[in-house]
């Protein structure tokens, strides 16, 4: 186990100052099963504190449902944990990590959650919820300070490094991010083991930097603006993961803000108001269209999709175990039903 720079010396007012979140790039690498529970327990302590935040980020090879997840980084306001998914295997999600990520009672700060959400959902049956996406908040900050009509122009989505330079101005974070970009030859490097110190600092930089960036932008996030950000972040979470299939090409991954993600204040007024919620994830139906609100117990679109995937997974398993299945199609059962090789996560 390689643990770098782990320290427990934190001030009593940590998280209450302007520079909320961890104060250094110290991190704990979780790559052994014995480390999982203490880390999950420490992250889970914040559930008891109203308004407690965590920062979340994923890294991997071509991160998406078609790629491979390498690490999940989570920062509390005191500590950074890097979960080595390649070393721990998918069982780490059953040992508490899924409960952290799909906890609807706790806000999660992220920066461009789209591919993370898609990968976690389709490969590990993890439904990210309650995210505040800072890439969207940065657009809203520009709307408030620079260009009131920015949403009508499908503005360019700025990178995380750009935001660190413009808003955070922390030399250690900027250096870690720039060095990582230079030394990582491509996303394939995330599958190499052991993970280098440069890569681990890069992962730690992201979640620490997310906290710092939020501290600089949170003044925008008040009243109706917070409601707009919540609706927009929910849309961002679903934008890829709700697709039945993906091409993962430039048409999907445009560098411009997709249309109708961030509602205007006027549009927010006319979002359907209802206490109807999904019986599985408990998301409120104002985030969906009027046709989905019928006042009866029902499922949101994504939970319906999960059930559909589960049915397909059971079908694939039955086909695999059927000794009399002798059609002329030699493809594996999971491919025949339209799922991926890790289809059993939906069982």
C-alpha positions in Angstrom: 0.0 0.0 0.0 1.4 3.4 -1.0 0.2 6.2 1.2 1.6 9.6 0.6 1.6 12.7 2.8 -1.2 11.6 5.1 -1.6 13.9 8.0 -4.3 14.5 10.6 -3.2 17.9 11.8 -6.2 20.1 11.0 -7.3 23.3 12.6 -10.6 23.4 14.6 -12.2 25.9 12.2 -11.4 23.8 9.1 -14.1 24.2 6.5 -15.5 27.4 8.1 -13.0 29.8 6.6 -13.1 31.2 3.1 -10.7 28.5 1.9 -13.0 25.6 2.8 -11.8 22.0 2.2 -8.4 20.4 2.7 -5.5 22.7 3.2 -2.9 20.7 1.4 -2.5 18.0 -1.3 -2.1 15.4 1.4 -4.2 12.3 0.5 -4.7 8.7 1.6 -4.6 6.1 -1.1 -7.2 3.3 -0.5 -5.9 0.2 -2.3 -6.4 -2.5 0.3 -9.7 -4.0 1.5 -8.8 -3.3 5.2 -8.7 0.4 4.4 -12.2 0.7 3.0 -14.3 0.7 6.1 -12.3 3.4 8.0 -12.3 5.7 5.0 -16.1 5.2 4.4 -16.8 5.7 8.0 -14.8 9.0 8.1 -16.5 10.2 4.9 -19.9 9.2 6.3 -19.5 11.3 9.5 -20.6 14.4 7.6 -24.0 13.0 7.0 -25.0 14.1 10.5 -24.0 17.7 9.8 -26.5 19.9 8.0 -24.9 21.5 4.9 -21.9 19.1 4.9 -20.3 18.8 1.5 -18.0 16.4 -0.2 -16.1 16.8 -3.5 -16.1 13.9 -5.9 -14.1 13.1 -9.1 -13.3 10.1 -11.2 -10.4 9.3 -13.4 -10.0 6.5 -15.9 -9.3 5.4 -19.5 -11.7 7.2 -21.8 -14.0 7.7 -18.8 -17.6 6.8 -19.8 -19.7 3.6 -20.0 -17.3 2.5 -22.7 -14.1 3.2 -20.8 -12.5 1.9 -17.7 -12.6 3.5 -14.2 -9.3 3.8 -12.4 -9.9 5.9 -9.3 -12.7 7.6 -7.4 -11.4 10.6 -5.4 -13.5 12.0 -2.5 -12.6 14.9 -0.3 -14.3 15.9 2.9 -13.6 19.2 4.4 -10.6 17.7 6.2 -9.2 14.8 4.2 -8.7 13.5 0.7 -9.3 9.8 -0.1 -8.3 8.2 -3.4 -10.1 4.8 -4.0 -8.1 2.6 -6.4 -10.9 0.8 -8.2 -8.5 -1.3 -10.3 -6.9 -2.7 -7.1 -10.1 -3.0 -5.0 -12.5 -4.3 -7.7 -16.2 -3.5 -8.0 -16.9 -4.9 -4.6 -15.8 -1.6 -3.1 -19.1 -0.2 -4.1 -21.0 -2.8 -2.2 -18.8 -2.0 0.9 -20.0 1.6 1.3 -18.8 3.6 -1.7 -22.2 3.3 -3.5 -24.0 4.5 -0.3 -21.8 7.6 -0.3 -22.4 8.4 -4.0 -26.1 7.8 -4.2 -26.9 9.4 -0.8 -29.7 11.9 -1.5 -29.2 13.7 1.8 -25.7 15.1 1.0 -24.5 17.6 -1.6 -21.6 16.5 -3.7 -19.4 19.1 -5.5 -18.2 18.1 -8.9 -16.8 19.7 -12.0 -18.4 18.3 -15.2 -20.1 15.2 -13.8 -21.4 13.9 -17.1 -18.9 11.1 -17.9 -18.4 10.2 -14.2 -22.2 9.7 -13.9 -22.4 7.7 -17.1 -19.5 5.4 -16.2 -20.7 4.8 -12.6 -24.2 4.0 -13.7 -23.6 1.7 -16.6 -20.6 -0.2 -15.2 -21.2 -0.3 -11.4 -24.9 0.4 -11.0 -24.2 3.6 -9.0 -26.6 6.4 -9.5 -24.9 9.7 -8.6 -27.4 12.2 -7.0 -27.5 15.5 -5.3 -24.6 17.0 -7.3 -23.8 20.7 -7.5 -21.7 21.0 -10.7 -19.2 23.8 -10.7 -18.7 23.9 -14.4 -22.3 25.1 -14.6 -21.9 27.4 -11.6 -19.0 29.1 -13.5 -21.4 29.7 -16.4 -23.9 31.3 -14.0 -21.1 33.4 -12.5 -20.3 34.7 -15.9 -24.0 35.4 -16.5 -24.1 37.4 -13.2 -20.9 39.4 -13.7 -20.1 39.6 -17.5 -22.9 38.7 -19.8 -26.6 38.5 -18.8 -27.5 36.8 -22.1 -24.8 34.2 -22.1 -27.2 31.2 -21.9 -28.7 32.1 -25.3 -25.3 31.8 -26.9 -24.4 28.2 -25.9 -21.2 29.4 -24.3 -17.9 27.6 -24.2 -17.4 25.3 -21.3 -14.2 26.3 -19.5 -11.7 23.7 -18.2 -11.0 23.0 -14.6 -7.5 24.3 -15.0 -8.8 27.6 -16.5 -11.1 28.0 -13.4 -8.2 27.3 -11.0 -6.1 30.0 -12.7 -8.9 32.5 -12.9 -10.6 32.1 -9.6 -8.6 30.1 -7.1 -5.1 31.3 -7.9 -3.4 28.6 -5.8 0.0 27.9 -7.2 0.3 24.4 -5.7 -3.0 23.3 -7.3 -2.1 24.9 -10.6 1.3 23.3 -10.6 -0.1 19.8 -9.8 -2.6 20.1 -12.6 -0.2 21.4 -15.2 2.5 18.8 -14.3 -0.1 16.1 -14.5 -1.3 17.2 -17.9 2.3 17.3 -19.2 3.5 13.9 -17.8 0.3 11.9 -18.4 0.7 10.6 -22.0 -3.0 9.9 -22.3 -5.9 8.3 -20.4 -4.3 4.9 -20.8 -1.9 5.9 -18.1 -4.6 5.6 -15.5 -4.6 1.8 -15.9 -0.9 1.5 -15.1 0.1 0.3 -11.6 1.5 1.4 -9.3 0.0 4.8 -9.7 2.7 7.4 -9.8 2.9 10.3 -7.3 2.2 12.7 -10.2 -1.0 10.9 -11.0 -2.1 10.7 -7.3 -1.4 14.4 -6.8 -3.4 15.1 -10.0 -6.4 13.2 -8.6 -6.0 14.9 -5.2 -5.7 18.3 -6.9 -9.1 17.9 -8.5 -11.1 17.3 -5.4 -9.2 19.8 -3.3 -9.5 22.4 -6.1 -13.2 21.7 -6.4 -13.6 22.8 -2.8 -11.5 25.9 -3.3 -13.4 26.8 -6.5 -16.7 26.5 -4.7 -15.5 28.9 -2.0 -14.9 31.5 -4.8 -18.2 30.9 -6.6 -20.7 30.2 -3.9 -21.7 33.8 -3.6 -23.5 33.3 -6.9 -25.4 30.3 -5.4 -28.1 32.0 -3.4 -31.9 31.9 -3.6 -33.3 31.2 -7.0 -29.7 30.7 -8.3 -29.3 27.7 -6.1 -32.6 26.2 -7.4 -31.4 26.8 -11.0 -28.1 25.1 -10.3 -29.8 22.1 -8.7 -32.1 21.6 -11.7 -29.1 22.2 -14.1 -26.9 19.7 -12.3 -29.6 17.1 -12.3 -29.8 17.5 -16.1 -26.1 17.3 -16.4 -26.0 14.0 -14.4 -28.6 12.5 -16.8 -27.5 13.9 -20.1 -25.3 10.9 -21.0 -26.3 8.2 -18.6 -30.0 8.3 -19.6 -29.1 7.5 -23.2 -29.9 3.9 -24.2 -26.6 3.9 -26.2 -23.7 6.2 -26.9 -21.4 7.1 -29.7 -18.9 9.0 -27.5 -17.9 11.1 -30.5 -17.4 14.8 -30.9 -21.1 15.4 -31.4 -21.9 14.1 -27.9 -18.9 15.7 -26.2 -19.1 19.3 -27.6 -17.1 21.9 -25.8 -20.1 24.2 -25.6 -22.9 24.2 -23.1 -25.8 21.9 -24.3 -29.1 23.7 -24.8 -31.7 23.9 -22.1 -29.5 22.7 -19.3 -29.5 25.8 -17.1 -33.0 27.2 -16.7 -33.4 31.0 -16.6 -35.1 32.5 -13.6 -38.2 33.0 -15.8 -38.2 29.3 -16.9 -37.7 28.2 -13.3 -41.0 29.9 -12.4 -42.8 27.7 -14.9 -41.3 24.4 -14.0 -44.1 22.1 -12.9 -44.6 22.3 -9.1 -45.5 19.0 -7.5 -44.6 16.9 -4.5 -44.6 13.7 -6.6 -41.3 11.9 -6.3 -39.7 8.9 -7.7 -40.4 5.9 -5.5 -36.8 4.7 -5.9 -34.5 7.7 -5.9 -36.9 10.2 -4.3 -36.1 12.8 -6.9 -38.8 15.4 -7.1 -40.8 15.4 -10.3 -40.5 19.2 -10.9 -37.2 18.2 -12.5 -39.2 16.3 -15.2 -42.0 17.2 -17.6 -45.6 17.5 -16.8 -46.6 14.2 -18.3 -44.6 12.3 -15.6 -46.7 13.8 -12.8 -49.9 11.9 -12.3 -50.1 11.9 -8.5 -49.4 8.1 -8.3 -46.3 6.2 -7.2 -44.0 6.0 -10.1 -40.4 6.0 -11.4 -38.3 8.7 -13.0 -36.9 8.0 -16.4 -33.5 6.9 -15.1 -34.9 4.5 -12.6 -37.2 3.1 -15.3 -34.0 2.6 -17.4 -32.3 0.8 -14.5 -35.2 -1.6 -14.2 -35.1 -2.2 -17.9 -31.4 -2.9 -17.7 -32.1 -5.3 -14.9 -34.6 -7.2 -17.0 -32.1 -7.4 -19.9 -29.4 -8.7 -17.5 -31.6 -11.5 -16.2 -32.4 -12.4 -19.8 -28.7 -12.5 -20.7 -28.0 -14.7 -17.6 -30.8 -17.1 -18.5 -29.5 -17.3 -22.1 -26.0 -18.1 -20.8 -27.3 -20.9 -18.5 -29.6 -22.4 -21.1 -28.0 -25.6 -22.5 -30.6 -25.7 -25.3 -29.8 -22.2 -26.6 -28.2 -23.2 -29.9 -29.1 -20.4 -32.4 -26.8 -19.4 -35.2 -25.7 -16.2 -33.4 -22.3 -16.8 -31.8 -22.2 -13.5 -30.0 -22.1 -13.6 -26.1 -25.5 -13.3 -24.5 -24.9 -9.8 -23.0 -24.2 -8.5 -26.5 -27.3 -10.1 -27.9 -29.5 -8.2 -25.4 -27.6 -4.9 -25.9 -25.7 -4.7 -22.7 -21.9 -4.6 -21.9 -19.7 -7.3 -20.6 -20.2 -6.1 -17.0 -23.9 -6.6 -17.3 -24.2 -8.6 -14.0 -23.9 -5.3 -12.0 -27.6 -4.8 -12.9 -28.7 -8.1 -11.4 
